[in-house]
Amino acid sequence: MTRPGRLRAVGTAVAATLLLTAGCTAGGDDPPPAATPSATAAPGAGTPGRTADQVSNPFGAHWDWSRYQQFEPYLRRLAGSATYEEISWCEIERTSGQVDWTGLDEIASRSRELGITLHLKIRTGVCWATGGTARYTRGTANKTESAMPTDLGAYQRFVRSVVQRYGPYGVREYAIENEVNAPSYWAGSPEEYARLVRAAAETIRATDPKARVVDSGISSVAYGMGVADRLVRAGRVPEAIAAYQAYFQRRVGTRGQQIPAVTGEAQLRRALGTETNSRSLRFLAVTESLLTDRTVDVRQVHFYEHFSGVAPLLDYLRATTPPGVPIQAWEVGQFWRDGDGDPASRAAEMVKTVTLLVAGGIGEISWLPLAYNPNNAAGSEVRYGLLDPDGAERDAGRMLAALADAARDATVTPLPAPVAGRLHGVAFVRGGSSTLVLWSASNTPVTVPATPGGRTGAVGSPLGAAGGGTTTVTDVPVLLRADQPVDRILATVR
């Protein structure tokens, strides 16, 4: 996948894979034999012989491996994408010296079979390796927050073993911890986190010079606070208020006074100054310092907001990311407590979100969750899935698969400047063919004149010749494909 600009990632056996995060009981320490490239290409994976560590499709997902049998047919449609798995030192090595890789080996092997690149999030957890007692537990696997290791040398030996073992599977990116701005994920200080990352980065690079170090992925809410805080500090208060309102339009009140309604400067400053949000801003600053000094190679973004929040987020990322640093969105979704949108409108919103992100230079996008889990603690579908719990495709799943087909092995091309005020979207150029994802930038329909050989249709539906030779673009995204350059297709838009 090429992108212009600096801002441009069964059955019972698989049910056992989740035990890697719940702790396994036996297993060898020896790395598995390296897989051969001929075994890594999956049907529809693009270039013949492509290995799983070469991401050729920016649109992927994150899923529950215990339901792999239901999901596997759909996952093959996302070949060429990337996903991640979160692991914990305390869960893989429950007792010092007794390590079990069984579950993670299964995940790494199946990811390669799917033609999907696997990234790893390496967390410590809380156990003998860190001392102390966990304050937070989550989910059926009883995941805990992470704490600083008591012995950094032992931690580095664990990290080295992870890289040695999973490099042969095509793993090349390793994130250190997850959403450290949240106490339920990281018990230490920002300074301790920076120290941990530096120790891990040194080990990762020494073990595999081709590997890349990724930050923890600051939470979606924390990024929104960062967006507003930067604008306030720059004296751009009205812009800060507008960005806050756009970004958090579905979050106000969902966390008490941590995300309050904001209509003026005093309210915004109070919101940014709460203990929780101040902590988030400190961890965001430390993350950016690690990017600036190149301790970290890749910036990881999490985004679960309305698509109108993408523009202020991209503006923030452009201003705070060092030149040449790739940006990947390992967690993208649709947070909407008690959401009442119909499936068609929620699917269209998903298309807009991921399209705006990739047009803005985000290299890899993993939708989370792939499928709604009806047994989640919230008891409702707070984050929208692409599939039903049984693996059946929703409109959103069908549309993401269509985007993956359009983008695989293609060049991401932003829309030309002359149409930017009238159309939103992106183009994927492969060979002499251009596939455009388009929707109107306002409530006014936009007409795209006929293009020789052009075909059009709803995202995820079969494409056909445009009625009357023209394509009318409304606020519902459409696909337009033609064997023409993007500029020529849109040259006479009216």
Order of alpha helices (4+ residues) and beta strands (2+ residues): alpha-beta-alpha-beta-alpha-alpha-beta-beta-beta-alpha-beta-alpha-beta-alpha-alpha-alpha-alpha-beta-alpha-beta-alpha-beta-alpha-beta-beta-beta-beta-beta-beta-beta-alpha
